[in-house]
Amino acid sequence: MIMKDIRKGIDVIDKVVPIALRWMNSDAFFIEEEFEKVFRDYWMVRHCIDKWSEDNDFARFYLNMDMVNAELFFKFYSIPLSADPFNGDDEARLEAQIKEDKKGFDLYPFETEIVRKFYLYGYNNSLEVLKTIAPQAFERVAKENIDFYGNGLNWSNAWMIYTEEDKTAIISHILNEE
């Protein structure tokens, strides 16, 4: 994987993780207010609140977001997005996925996809996987008593204590998984 993509991935995750932690460590009132600002449409806000209240986990919530809501999220928090390869045309995106076997970064803006990959990886893997990816990161996670269970909260808390070297190893690993 190109170092430029690794750096870009780290920068995006660095911006999203503090937001994710703020959401996961807040009460229902904060979430409702935040969702009203981010998603604006009354019915979409209600839908998002219902989805959020199922788990209170940013990873699960983000993984269930559609492209429209992901773009609203990035726009609201002033996180720049690369161009959408399909300009929001979900039908063309689906066709490319089926007929051309396109995946991931070929279908979505880099930023939305790297966040999806990060949280999908974290949701599907215990932090113990760091033993092989970034051993020093694993030691820091253990020292800080961060629960190893794979979810958005634990992976986000762990991200906050990683060094640049740890982040590089982790994002490189995630990008090379495709």
N, C-alpha and C positions, 0 to 999 in steps of 0.2 A: 504494500500500500504506500502511496505517496506521502511523504512527510507533511506536505501542505494539507492534505486531507486529515491527517492525524491532528495537526495543530488546529485546524478549523473545527474538528470534532470536540477537542478539549475546550476550545473557547465557547462553543455552544452549550456544552454540558455545564461549564462553569457558570453560565448565565441562568440556565434552567433549574439547576439543583437548589439554589437558595429560594427560588419561588416555590418549588415543590415542597421544600421543608417548611416554608411559611404556611402553605396550605395545609399540610399534614399536621402541623402543630397548632392549628387555630380551631376556634369553635364554629358551630353551625352558622352563627350570625355573620362572622367574618366571611365565611365561604359564600353565603348568599349575596352579601354586598360585592364581593370580588367577582362572582359569576355575573351579576347584573352589569358590572362595568365591562367585563371581558366579552360576554356572549350577547348582551343587550336584549335580544328578542325574548319576550316574556315566556313563551312556551319552550324555547331552547334553554333558558335559565332554569325553568322548572325541571325539564328533562335532565339537565346536567346535575342539578342538586340531587335528584333521585338517584342518578348513577353514582355520584360522589358518596352519598350516604350509605351505599351498599358496603363500601370497603374503607373509605377515608384514606385511600392509598393512591398517590399520584401515578404510580406506574400503571396500575389497572385502569385508572381513569384515562390517562393519556393513550394507552393502547386501544381503548375503545373509541377514541375521538375520530371523527371523520376529518377529511382534509379542510373543509370549511372552518370547523372549530379550531383545528390546529393553526390555521393561518390567523384566525382571530386572536388566539393565545399569543402567538409570536408578535403580531402587530401591536397588541395592547401593551406588551412588555418591552416594546422597542427592540426586539431581537430581529436583525435583518434576515430575510430569507432570500435564497437563490431563486431564480425563476422556476416556476412550476413547469415541468416539461410538457404538461398537457393543458396548461392555462385553465385549470379547473374543470376540464371536460372529463368527467368521470366515466362516461361511456367510451371515449377514446382510450382512456387509461386502462379500462377493463379489457378492451379489445387488444391492446398491446400486450397486456398480461397473458391473455389466452392464446392469441395467434402468434405473437412474437416471443413468448416466454420471457418477457421483460420482468425484472424484479427490482425491489428496493430503490436504490439511487437512480435507476433509469425511469422510475415512475413518479417519484416525489422529489421536492426540493431537498438538498443535502441536509439542511438543518432539521427539518421535521423527521427525516429518516434516521439520522444519527441518534436523535433523542429516542425514537421508537426502538432502535436496536439496543441502545444502552439499557432502557428500562425493560425491554423484553428479555435481555440477557440476565439482568438482575432479578427479574421475576422468576426466571427459570433456573437460576443457579444460586446456591448458597455462597456466601462470601468466602467459604473455605476454598473455592476454586482459585482464589488469589494465591494459594500456596504454590501453584504452578505458573501462574501468569505474572505475578508481582509479589514475590515472597516477603519483601520488606513492607509492602502495603498490608499484607496479611498480619504481620507482626504488629503493625500500628493499630489495626482494627481490633486485634485480640487485646492489646494493651489498653485501648480505650473502652473495652468491654461492650463493643457494638455487637448486637445479636447477629449471628451468622445467617439467620433465616433469610432466604431470598425474597425481598419485597422492595417497594419503592423507598420506604423509610430507611431501612438499613443500608441499602446501596447509596442513598443520598447522604446519610450521615457519614458513611465511609468516604465518599467522594470528598467531603469537606476536609479530611485529614491527609489526603494523598499528597505526595510531592509531585512535581512536574514529571519526574521519571516514572512514578507509579502510573500517573494518568496516561502518559505516552504508551506504556506497556499495555494498559487495559484497553485503551481505544484502538491501538494497533491490533490487539487480539480480536476485539469485536469486529473491526473492519475486515479482518482476514477470515472471519467465520463464514462470510457469504459465499 
